[in-house]
Amino acid sequence: MSMDAVVAKLSPGRFRWRDRALVAMSLALVGAAYLLSQAVLGMQAFLQVVYIGLALSGLVAGTRGSVLIALVGSLLLGVFLLGDGGGLGQGESVQWAMYASLLGVLGWIAGTGMQGAHRLLAYWQQESTRDRATGLLDSRAACQAIDARLAAGDTFNLLCFEVIDHDLLDARLGARGADHLMAAVSARASSALPEGARLYRLRAARIVALIDSHALAELSLDGVITELREPVEINGLQMTPRVSCGVVEAPRHGQSGATLTRVALAAVQQACESESLWSLYDPDWDARKAEDFALLADLRAALGAGGVGLSVNYQPRVRLDGAGCTGVEALLRWTHAARGPISPGRFIPLAEAHGLMREITAFVLRRSLEEGLRVVRCGTVSVNLSAGELLDTDLPDRVAGILAELGVEGSALEIEVTETAVMGHPEIAIRTLEQLRQLGVRLAIDDFGTGHSSLAYLQRLPVDVVKLDRSFIMRQGPREQAITRAAIALSHELGLEIVAEGVEDAETAARLRDWGCDEAQGFHFARPMPAVMLAGWLGQSTVTRVAPGVAGTAAAQ
């Protein structure tokens, strides 16, 4: 909304019904003062009431209202001066003219002054919504402008630009540097977009533009975003902002400013996730995100209630030389009260994206160590660790606390991490792994062969076990067989045990045994199962359990 529009909306001079009511009250006040003055009060008291009426009318109706009161007051003053005589004498005429002129001037001054005060107040209100770094108005002003265009029946678009790595740049450059970057992006957007587009800063990293639909149809949005992604020099550094854009159609995608700005943020999030330059708002995608949000809230509530609906299943891991079951892999399961079983592939990514993995890891560690070692005594318990948890410097202390709380030796626990998790921040990850190993915890590389590292990189990692990804085991073509044999040979050269995942038949198990693979797990041996079923499986299985020690208990049964 322009400054003129704001002033036109807020300034007096437009007689709305409440303005008329207050002017009428001022007139009634002047009239009552006149009648009272005739009976009891004098002319000076009457004039004071008129002055009050001038101020009130100027406040609510501007110059027109105060001048109207001045005219009415002047006429009544003339009637007052006539009194019971037949007319005004020379002295009364001069007196009337003097007071009438004074009332007119005071009415004009009062109205003009109040009108200017209204304009100044409107300006201050608008400036309070302006972002200092970019000079753009904020989200509140954006919603007001959108609502005004919707009320006028306009058809237009919202373009929401987001600097994806703003937080990282903020951490590296500081708040001033990040603001300088946003100022440069907003200036480029202002020059690249058609004349008439209005820009607002929604949040620290987001700018929204209002643009006519016909103008957008003639615009190369790819070209605009490419221009916004040009490097910006900040503090002597060339910084390249990664910008994506979400496109929203109004009024198709919303009937209010609040709704349209929300879906604009959803549209740019959709573009970021798809790694596209821009994306048109998709209601179906937004609905899925809303469902994810509800699911995430339920997961958070389940964790807060001590793990209601959450459980751990266990898949045995066996020696291929016939020595027996060496342990189990702990796998989290969630049975939702209303939706039933929820796939880990559905809720684990949500937990990783929204910071719930710390609580989930603690739950799985405690539950699996309690059930797997104290109840079933099945051997080593393997627990998967997410990339975010691997970068948590508090992780070793938390693991040590849980082991001490349960009275369990570190060698009873094996922690699995993926290649990708380690390679994301290798120095931090390796330091965390070394601290875990000092606790006696066994370490394993999970899904080996699918990440970014080479086989030679294993020598840097403080791990004990390599778990070959199931994709190599289940296909077993000539290429996969060659990779599997090479991985087995290299692991043994480095003094590491190797475990094959996804073994589903006896033929594959026999082939892996002949190649020297140490252990295997998969449906051929057993599916994941609850602790109660695991106890039964171990009791009926022909394999012998090989269990590390549990403090204060027998090592094996």
N, C-alpha and C positions, 0 to 999 in steps of 0.2 A: 504494500500500500504506500503511495507517495506521500510526501510531506503535506502537499496541498489537500490530499484526500483526508489525511488525519485531521488537519485544521478544520476542514469543512464539516467533518463529522462532529468534532468536539467543540468548535467555537460557537458562541452565541450568535444570534442573527437569524437562526432558523426557529420559528415559533412552533415548537412542539406543544402538545396538549398541556404538559406540566408547566411550560413557560407561560402559556396563556393564563393558567390558573394562578401562578404567582403574580403576574402583572395585574390580574383582576383583584387579587388580594391587596396589592399595593394601592390600586385605585380606591378600593373600599376603605383602606386605611386613611387615605387622604380625605375621602368624603366624610368619614366618621370624625376625623380631626376637625374638618371645617364646621360640621354641625356642633361639635363640642365647643369649638372656639367661639362660635356665635353665642352660645349660652353661658359658658363659664370662662374659657381660656381667652387669651389675647392673640394678636396676630403673630407674635414671635413664636408662641407655642405651636401655632398652625404651621409656620414655616419650618420649624424643626422636624415635624412629622413629614412634611414634604421632602426634606432632605433625606430622611430615612427611606422614603419611597423611591427616591432617585437611586440610592445605593442598591436597594434590593432589585429594582428593575434592571439596572445596569449589570448586576451580577448574573441574572438569569436570562436576560433577553438582549443584552448589549445596548448599542446606541439607540436603536429604535425604541426599545422599551423605556429607557430613561428619559429620552426626549418627549415621549408621549406623556409620561408622568409630569414633566416640566410644563407642558402645555396645559394639562388639566389643572395643575396647581396654580398656574398663572391666571387662568380663567376664574377659578374659585377665589383667588386672592382679590381679583377685581370685584367680584360680587361682595366679598368681605368688606372691601373699602367703601363700596357704595353705601352700605349700612341702610339706614332708613331714609337717606336723602334721595333727591331726584336724580342725582348724577355725581360725577367726579369733578371736584374742583381742580384748579391748576396744581395745587400741592399734592392732592391725592393721585392725579394723573402722572406726575413726575415720579412719585413714590412707586406707583404700580409699574411704570415702565422700567424703573431701576430694578425692582425685584423680579419682574418677568424676564428681563435680560439676564439677571444673575441666575435664575432658575434654568434658563435655556443653556447658558454656558456650563453650569454645574452638571446639568443632565448630559450634555455632550461629553464633558470630561469624564464623568462617572461611567458612561457607556463605553467610551473608547478605551478607558483604562482597564475596565473589566474584560473587555474583548481582547486586549493585548495580553492580559494576565492569562486568559484561557489559552491563547496561542502559545505563550511561553510554557505553560504547563504541558500542553500537548507535545511541544518540542522536547522538553525534558523527559517526558514519558517515552518518547520514541528513542531518544539517545540512550536511555537506560537499557534498551534491548539491543544495542549495537555492539558487535564484537570489535574490540580495540585493535586486535592484530590484523584483521582483514578489512575492517570498515564495513562489514556486512551486518545486516540485522539478524537476530537470532531466531530460534524455533518458534517462539511465541508470536513474533511479527510474521513469520512465514505462515503459521496457522491462520492468523487474521487475514492475511492477503488471500490465501486460498479460499477461506470462507466467503470473502467479499466477491471473488470471481465466481464461485459456485452460486451465490445468491443472484448474481447478474446473468446466470444461465450460460456462462462461457464454457467452451470445450478447449481443454489445454492439457499439457503434459508436465510431469515433474521428472526432472533428471537429478538423481542423487549420486554425486561423485564421492568416492571414499579413497583416501590414501591408506592402503592396506597395511603398510608397515609403519604407520605413524607412531605407535607405541615404542617400537625399537629405535626409531629416529629420535623420539623424545628422550629415551634413555641415553642415547649417544650424544645428542646435540644440546640437550637441555630444553626447557620450556620455550625460551626465546628462539632458539634455533628451529624448533618444530613449528612455532608460530610464524617464523619467517618463511618456512617452506609452505605453510598453508596460505600465507599471503600471496606468494608467487603463484601457487596453483589457482587461487581465486581470481587473480588478475588475468592469468592466461584464459581461464574459463570465461571471464567477462568479455575479453576481446574475441574469443573464438566463437561464442554463441551469437545468434542474430540479435540485432538491435531490438530492444523491448523486453528481452529476457531479464528477469529479476532474480538475483542470487541472495541466498541466505546461508548462514552457517548453522547447521543443525546441532552438531556435536564437535568435539575436538578435531576429529578426522574426517568429517563429512560436510559437504556443501550441497545444497539443493537449489536447483534453478527452475523457475516457472517459465514455460515457453509455449507459445501458441502452437496448436497441432499442425497447422499448415506450414509453419516455419520449421518444425521438426522434420516434416516430410521432405523438405528440401535440404536438410542438413546431413553431412557425413559424420555420424557420431564416432565411427572408427577414427576418422581424422582428428576430431576434437580430443579424444582420449590419448591418441598418439602424441599430440602436441602437449598435453598435460603431463605426459611421462618423460618429457625432455629433462635433462639434468638441470639442477639448480645449484648454484655455488653458495655454500653457507660456511662461514668461518674458514674459507680457503679450501673447502672440500667440495667435490662434485657429487651431489646426492641425487639419485634418480628415484623419484616417487613412483611407486607402483599404484596406479589409479585404475579403479573399475567403476562401472556406472550401472545403476538400476533405473529402469524406465517405468513410469506409472502413467496411466491414462485417466484423466478426470473429465466427467464424473463417473466413468465406467467402474473404476476400482475403489471408489469411496465417495461418501456424501458429506464429508467434513474435513477440515484441515488436519485434525488430530489423526483421523483414520488414514488419510492419504500420506502424511509424513511417516506413519508407522509402516505402511506397505512399501513406501519408497526405501526404507531401511531394509525391509525384507528382500526387496528386489536386488539391492546391491549386495546383500549377503549371498543371494542365489548366484550372482555373477562371480563373486569371490570363490565360492565353493566349486563352481564349474570351471574356474580359471579362464573365464571369458572376459573380453574387453567390456561388454555390457550385456544386460539381460532384461527382457521384458517381464514384468511382474506376472508370476504364475500362481493363481489362487490354490491350485492343487498342491504345489510345492509348499506354499504357506500353511495349508491345512495339515500337511505331514509334519511340518515343524511345530505347529501347535500341539499335535498329538505327541511329538517327542517331548515337548515342554511338560505336558501333563504326565507322561511316563517318567520323566526325570524327577518330577515332584514326588511321585509315588515311590520311586527308588530311594530318594533322599529320606522320605518318611519311614520306609522299611529299615534303612540303616539306623535311623535315629531311634527306632523302637527295638533295637537289639537284633535286627536281622529277621524280622517277621516275613515269612514267605521265601527267605533265602536259605539255600542249603548247598552242600558240597557233595558232588559225586566223585568217585575214584576209579581211575582206569589202571589196572595192574601193568607193571613192566617186568618182563621175564628175561632170564639169561638164556641165550640160544644154545649154550653148551649143556643145558639140562640142569644147571645148578639151582634153579628155582626162581621164585618171585623176589625181586630185590627191592621193590617199592611200588608206589603208586603216584600218579599225577592227579593233583586236586583240581577239579573243574567246577566253577561256580554255576549254580542253577537258581532260577527265580520263578516261582509260581505266583503270579499276580492274583489278588483276591477276586477281581472281576474278570480279567482277561485270560486267566489260566497261565500255562507255561509261556514264558517270554524267552526267545532265543538269545544266547549270549552275544551273538552277532548283532543283535538289535540294541541291547542296553549297555554293553561294554563300551562301544564308541561314544555313546552319550556321556557315560561316566568319565571317560578320558577327556572329552571336550569341555566338561563343566566341573572339573576338579573334585570328583568323588572317588578317585582311585586310591587315595590314602585310606579312606574308611573301608573301601572294599578289600584292599590288601590286608588290612588289620583283621577284618572279619574272616577272610579265607585262611590266613596264617593261624589264627587262634582256633578256629573250628576244625581245620584239617589236622593240626597237631594234637588237639584233644581227642578227636575221633580216630584218626589214623594210627596214633601211637599208643594212647592210653587205653582205648576201647578195643581196637582190632589188632594193634601191634603188627602192622603190615610191612614194616621196613621204612626206608627213606620216603618222605613225603615231598613231592616236587610241586612248587607253586610258581605260577607265571607272574612276571613283573612287567608292568607297562613302561614305556619310554619315559614318561613323566616321573614315575616313582624312582627310576634309576638315577635321575638327576636331582632327587631330593637328598640333600646332605644329611638330613635327620634320619634317613632310612636305617642305617646300621644301628643307631641307638634304639630305634623302635623295635627292630628285630631282636636285639639283645634283651630288651625289656620283656618281650613276649616269651622268649625262651626261658628267661629267669623266672617269670611268673608261673609258667607251667612246669618248671623243673625238667626241661628237655635239653639234651646236649645238642650243640650246633650241628654235629655230623648227622643228626636225624632229619635235617632239613636240606632240601636242594632247591635253589632258586633258578628259574629259567628266564633268560632274556633273549630277545631277538637280535640278529645282526644289525638291523636297522636302528634299533634303540641304542645300541652301543655306538654306531657310526655317526649318529646325529651330533653328539658332543663327546668324542672319544676320551678326552683327558678327564673330564668329570666322571664319566661312566666307569672308566678303569679304576679311578681312585675309590669310587663307591664299592666296586666289586672287590677290590683288595681289602677294604675294611670289613666287608662281609666275610671274606675268606678267613680273616683273623679270628672271627668268631667260631670257626670250625665248620661253617656252612659250605656245602658243596655248590658249585656253580656250573650251569649248563648253558650252551648256546642253542636256542630253539629255532626251528625252521631253517636250519643251515642250508645255504645254497640259494636262498631267495632274496638275500639282502645285497648290500653294496660292497661288502668286503671280499677280498681274495682269500684263498685257502691259506696262503702264507701269513695273512694277518692274524691267524690264530695264535701265533707264537707270542704276540703282545698281550693277549687276553689272559687274565688269571682264572682260567676255567678248568674244570675237571672232566666235563662231558660234552660231546657234540651230538645233537639230535638232528639227524638228516631229515629234511622235509619230506612229507608224504608224497609230494608231486613226483619225486624221483623213484619212489618205491612202487607206487601204484601203476605207473606207466611202463617202466622197465623195458623200454626199447634199447637198441644198441647204444645210443648216446647216453641214456639214463644209467644203463649198466656200467658204462665206462666211468661216469662221474661218481657213481656209488662206490666202485672199487677204489678209485683214486682217493675219495674222501676217507674210506676205511684205512687205507694204507698210510695216508698223511697223518690222520689222527693218532694211529699207533706210533708213528715216528716221533710225534710230539708228546707221547706218553698220556694220551687222552683216551677215555672210553668213548665208544660210538654207539648210539641207539638209533634204530630205524623206526620211524613212525608210519602208521597206516598199513601195517601188515595184515592182509585179509585172507590169506590162504596158506596152506602148508607148503606148497611149492615155493612161494616167495620166501617163507621162513627158512626153508632148507637151503635155498640159494644164498641167502644172506649169511647163514651159518658157515657155509663152505667158503665164502669170501672173507671170513674172519670177523664179521660183525659181532659185537659183544652182546647187545641186548635189543629187544624189540617190544613194541606195543601196538595194538590194533585189534580189530574185531575178531581176528583169528583166535586170539587168546581170550579176550573178554571186552565187553562194552563197558562204558562208564556206568557206575552203579552206586547207590547209597551205601553208607557204612554198614548197615545191617546185612545187606545182600553181599557186601564184600567179605564179611566174616564167614558167611556160608560158602562163598566161592573158594576162599582160602582153605576151609575145612574139607571140601570135596576135591580140590585140585590135586593133581599128582605132583605138582611142583612143590618144592620145599621153600619155605619162607627164610630169607636171610635178612635179619633185622639189626640195624645199628642199635647201640645202647640207648636206653632211656633212664635218666638219673633216678635212682631209687627203685628200679624195677628190673625184672629179668630181661636180658637182651633178646632172648628168643623163646619161642613157645614150642 
